[in-house]
Amino acid sequence: MSIENAIIVKSKTRLEMLTEKFNTKKQAEFYIVQNMMTFKEKRKTEAPKSEKSFMKNVVQQQPKKKDELNEGVIAFNSYQEEHDQYYRTFESVQSFLAKHLKVNILERQYLPSYIFTEKDLVIVVGQDGLVANTAKYVNNIPIIGINPDPKRYDGVLLPFDAKSMQHSVLKVLGETYSSCLVTMAEVKLNDGQRLLAFNDIFLGPSSHTSARYNITFNGNTESHSSSGLIVSTGAGSTGWLSSVFNMANGIGKTFIQPNSADISPLRVSWDENKLVFVVREPFRSKNSQVNLSAGTIEGGNELILESLMPDNGIIFSDGIEADSLKFNSGSIATIGIAPEKAKLVIAL
C-alpha cells in the first residue's frame, strides 16, 4: 500500500507552555525576569547577621538592578531562541513534505486517540522522548526522527535534520529505506486495559509511599513492599534502568568494598526480544520478601503483579504519567514482550 499522508508529530516548546500558563508572552517574560531579580535581592539579605563584613563585600560585588534585569532578559531569551530554532526546522520540514504528501500536524497530547493507517509516514520533530511516546501508537509504521536543535538535544532517536531527512523521505516513498525494529514492552490488566512502552514501564505508588503487591515470575511468588518496579526494553536500558546500577555501585563502594569494580549497566540490543525488570528499594519484613528483585523476561515468559494497594497504585510508560492505568487492589498486571515493533528509519 503506497504512502499518501505525512503525519508530523510535534510538542509544545517551553515558550509555548509558559505563554499558555501566563496567557501572554509578555507576562511570561515578566515572570522570568522578576524571579531573577527577586532571587538576586534575596541573596543580598539572607546572610547571617554575624557576617556583616562578609555581607558588605557580597553586596558590593552584586550586580546593579539594571544588570539583574539583563540577566533575566538573557534567561528568557534562551526560551525564545529555542522556540525560534524549533519552528525554523518545523517549517522547513513541513514545506518539503507538502510537495510530496498530504500533511497532517499532530500535537503530542492527541497521540493516544489518533488512528494511524498504513498510508501514513510519521515524522517526529522534537526530542527523543517524543519518538518514544509516538512509537507506542503507530504500530509498525515507519518513523523518521528529526532533531530540530542539535546544539541542545542529544538526539539518540533523532538521526536526521531538516535537510538530511529529505533524502530519507524519498527513500521511504520508494520503499528502499533501511530501518531498525525496536522491541517494545506491554502490560495487560485483567480488565482488558493495555499499555505499550518503548523505553520502560513503571508499576508502583503514585506518591512517595510503599507499593504493596504479589509478584510472580518463573513459577515463584512473593509478597513485596517496595517503591515500585521498572521493566525496561533494550532501548530504555541506558536510561532509567541504568540509574539502578549507579545506585548499586554507590552503595557497594561506600559500605561494602570501596575499591570494588563497578557493576556494568546491563546493555540489551534495541531489537533483542528481552526485557529487564528491577524492583526499587525492596523491603524485607515478616510480610514481604526480596528474592524476586530482578530478572529478564524473554520469549513467552511473563511477569505478573497483583496489586495489594487500596488506592494510589499506578502504571505508566516512558515517563508519561498523564497516559496511565490505575493499579489498585483487584488489578492484576501481566508484563511481557509486545507483538508490535517500532520501526525507526535509520540514516545510511
C-alpha positions in Angstrom: 0.0 0.0 0.0 1.5 3.3 -1.1 2.0 6.2 1.4 -0.2 9.1 1.0 0.0 11.1 4.2 2.8 12.7 6.2 1.9 12.9 9.9 4.1 15.4 11.6 4.2 14.8 15.4 5.2 17.8 17.4 5.1 19.0 21.0 4.9 22.5 22.5 8.1 24.4 23.1 8.9 25.6 26.6 8.0 29.1 25.5 4.6 28.0 24.3 3.9 26.2 27.6 5.0 29.3 29.5 2.7 31.5 27.3 -0.2 29.2 27.9 0.4 29.3 31.7 0.7 33.1 31.8 -1.7 34.0 29.0 0.7 36.1 27.0 4.4 36.0 26.1 4.9 39.4 27.8 3.6 38.1 31.1 5.7 35.0 30.8 8.8 37.2 30.2 7.9 39.4 33.2 7.6 36.3 35.4 11.1 35.0 34.4 12.8 38.4 34.7 11.1 39.3 38.0 12.1 35.9 39.5 15.7 36.5 38.6 15.7 40.0 40.2 13.9 38.7 43.3 16.5 35.9 43.7 19.4 38.4 43.5 17.8 40.6 46.1 17.3 37.7 48.5 21.0 36.8 48.1 21.9 40.2 49.4 19.9 40.0 52.6 19.9 36.3 53.7 23.5 36.1 55.1 23.8 35.6 58.9 23.9 38.8 60.9 27.2 37.8 62.4 28.8 38.1 59.0 28.2 41.8 58.4 31.6 42.4 56.9 31.3 39.5 54.6 27.8 40.6 53.6 29.0 44.1 52.9 31.6 42.7 50.5 29.0 40.4 48.8 26.6 43.3 48.3 29.3 45.4 46.8 30.0 42.6 44.3 26.4 42.0 43.4 25.2 43.4 40.0 23.1 46.5 39.9 19.4 46.3 39.3 20.0 47.0 35.6 22.4 44.1 35.4 19.9 41.8 37.2 17.3 42.9 34.8 19.6 42.0 31.9 20.3 38.6 33.4 16.5 37.9 33.5 16.1 39.0 29.9 19.0 36.8 28.8 17.4 33.8 30.7 14.1 34.5 28.9 15.8 34.9 25.5 17.0 31.3 25.7 13.4 30.2 25.7 12.8 32.4 22.6 15.9 31.2 20.8 14.9 27.6 21.4 11.4 28.3 20.2 12.6 30.1 17.0 15.0 27.3 16.1 12.4 24.7 16.6 10.0 26.4 14.2 12.6 27.1 11.6 13.2 23.3 11.4 9.5 22.5 11.7 8.5 24.9 8.8 11.3 23.6 6.6 10.1 20.0 7.2 6.5 20.9 6.6 7.3 22.8 3.4 9.3 19.8 1.9 6.7 17.2 2.8 3.8 19.3 1.3 5.4 18.9 -2.1 5.1 15.1 -1.9 2.3 14.2 0.5 -0.8 15.4 2.3 0.4 16.8 5.6 -1.3 16.5 8.9 0.1 18.1 12.1 -0.5 16.1 15.3 0.2 17.5 18.8 1.7 15.1 21.3 -1.4 15.2 23.5 -3.6 13.7 20.8 -1.4 10.7 20.1 -3.5 8.2 22.2 -6.7 9.0 20.2 -5.3 9.3 16.7 -5.8 6.4 14.3 -2.8 5.7 12.1 -3.0 3.7 8.9 -0.6 2.0 6.5 -0.9 5.0 4.2 0.9 7.2 6.8 4.5 8.2 7.2 5.3 9.5 10.7 7.7 12.4 11.0 8.6 13.3 14.6 10.1 16.8 15.2 11.1 17.1 18.8 13.2 15.5 21.5 14.0 11.8 21.9 11.1 11.3 24.3 8.6 12.3 21.6 9.8 9.5 19.4 9.5 7.0 22.2 6.0 8.3 23.0 4.9 8.2 19.4 6.2 4.7 18.7 3.6 3.2 21.1 0.7 4.3 18.9 1.8 3.8 15.3 2.1 0.0 15.0 4.9 -0.7 12.6 4.6 2.4 10.5 8.0 3.9 9.6 9.1 6.8 11.8 11.6 9.5 10.8 13.0 11.3 13.8 14.3 14.8 13.2 16.5 16.7 15.7 15.3 20.4 15.5 18.2 21.7 17.6 21.4 19.5 17.7 23.1 22.1 20.0 20.5 21.4 22.7 19.3 17.8 22.2 21.3 14.6 22.2 19.1 13.1 19.5 19.8 9.4 20.1 16.5 8.6 18.4 16.7 11.6 16.0 19.3 10.8 13.3 18.1 13.4 10.8 18.0 17.2 10.5 15.7 19.2 8.2 18.0 18.7 5.2 19.1 15.1 5.6 15.5 13.9 6.2 14.6 14.8 2.6 16.6 12.0 1.1 15.2 9.5 3.6 11.6 10.6 3.0 12.1 9.9 -0.7 13.6 6.5 0.0 10.7 5.6 2.2 8.3 6.6 -0.6 10.3 4.5 -3.0 10.4 1.6 -0.5 14.2 1.5 -0.5 14.9 2.7 3.0 16.6 1.0 5.9 15.0 0.7 9.3 15.6 -0.6 12.8 12.9 -2.7 14.5 12.7 -1.9 18.2 11.3 -4.3 20.8 8.6 -2.9 23.0 7.1 -4.0 26.3 3.4 -4.4 27.1 1.4 -4.5 30.2 -2.1 -6.0 30.2 -4.6 -5.7 33.1 -7.2 -8.3 33.9 -10.0 -5.8 33.0 -8.7 -5.7 29.4 -6.7 -2.4 29.5 -3.3 -2.4 27.9 -0.3 -0.1 27.7 2.8 -0.2 25.5 6.3 1.0 26.3 9.2 2.0 24.1 11.7 2.5 26.9 10.2 1.4 30.2 7.1 0.6 32.3 6.7 1.7 36.0 4.4 -0.1 38.4 4.0 1.3 41.9 2.6 4.1 44.0 1.6 7.5 42.6 3.1 9.2 45.6 6.1 8.6 47.9 4.6 5.7 49.7 5.2 1.9 49.6 3.9 -0.2 46.8 2.3 -3.5 48.0 1.8 -6.3 45.6 2.3 -10.0 44.9 4.9 -10.8 42.3 5.1 -14.0 40.3 8.0 -14.9 38.0 9.3 -18.2 36.7 6.8 -20.1 38.9 7.8 -18.3 42.1 5.6 -15.9 44.0 6.4 -13.4 46.8 4.7 -10.5 48.6 6.5 -7.2 48.1 6.8 -3.9 49.8 8.9 -1.5 47.6 8.9 1.8 45.9 7.8 0.2 42.7 9.1 -1.8 39.8 10.8 -0.8 36.5 10.5 -3.0 33.4 13.0 -1.9 30.7 13.3 -2.6 27.0 16.6 -2.6 25.2 16.1 1.0 24.0 15.5 2.0 27.6 18.3 0.0 29.2 20.6 3.1 29.1 18.0 5.3 30.7 16.1 4.8 34.0 17.4 1.2 34.4 21.0 2.4 34.4 20.3 4.6 37.4 19.6 1.5 39.4 23.1 0.2 38.6 24.5 3.5 39.5 22.8 3.3 42.9 24.1 -0.2 43.5 27.6 0.8 42.6 27.4 3.8 45.0 26.2 1.6 47.9 28.8 -1.1 47.2 31.7 1.3 47.2 30.5 3.2 50.3 29.5 0.4 52.6 30.9 -2.9 51.2 34.1 -2.8 49.2 35.4 0.7 48.5 37.8 -0.4 45.7 35.5 -2.8 44.0 34.9 -2.5 40.3 31.6 -1.1 39.1 28.8 -3.4 38.1 28.4 -2.6 34.4 24.9 -1.5 33.4 23.1 -4.1 31.5 23.1 -3.5 27.8 20.3 -5.0 25.7 20.1 -4.5 21.9 17.2 -2.5 20.7 15.9 -5.3 18.6 16.5 -8.1 21.1 13.4 -9.9 22.4 14.3 -9.3 26.0 13.1 -7.1 28.8 14.7 -6.5 32.2 12.9 -5.8 35.4 14.2 -4.4 38.7 12.4 -3.8 42.0 13.2 -0.5 43.5 14.1 -0.5 47.2 12.6 -3.9 48.2 11.9 -4.1 51.9 12.3 -7.3 53.9 9.8 -7.9 56.7 7.5 -10.5 58.2 5.1 -9.9 55.4 7.4 -9.1 52.5 10.3 -10.8 50.7 13.1 -9.6 48.5 14.3 -12.7 46.4 12.4 -11.8 43.2 14.1 -8.4 42.9 15.4 -8.6 39.3 15.2 -10.7 36.2 14.9 -10.9 32.4 11.8 -11.6 30.5 12.4 -13.5 27.3 10.4 -15.4 24.7 6.9 -16.2 26.0 7.9 -15.6 29.6 5.8 -13.1 31.6 6.0 -11.2 34.9 2.7 -11.0 36.9 1.9 -8.5 39.6 -1.2 -8.4 41.7 -1.9 -5.1 43.4 -2.5 -5.0 47.1 -2.9 -1.2 47.3 -6.4 0.1 48.1 -5.5 3.3 46.2 -2.7 5.4 44.7 -1.5 2.4 42.5 -0.4 3.4 39.0 1.2 2.1 35.8 2.7 4.4 33.3 5.2 4.0 30.5 8.1 6.2 29.1 7.7 8.7 31.9 4.2 9.9 30.7 2.1 9.8 33.9 -0.8 11.5 32.1 -1.3 8.4 30.0 -1.5 5.9 32.8 -3.5 3.0 34.2 -4.8 2.6 37.8 -3.2 -0.3 39.6 -5.2 -0.7 42.8 -6.5 -3.8 44.8 -8.1 -6.3 42.4 -5.9 -5.3 39.5 -3.6 -8.0 38.0 -0.9 -6.9 35.6 0.8 -9.2 33.1 4.0 -7.8 31.6 5.8 -9.3 28.6 7.2 -8.5 25.1 4.7 -6.7 22.9 3.9 -8.2 19.5 4.3 -4.8 17.9 7.7 -3.4 16.9 8.6 0.2 16.5 10.1 0.8 13.0 12.6 3.6 13.1 14.1 4.8 9.8 17.9 5.0 10.1 20.5 7.0 8.2 22.9 5.2 6.0 
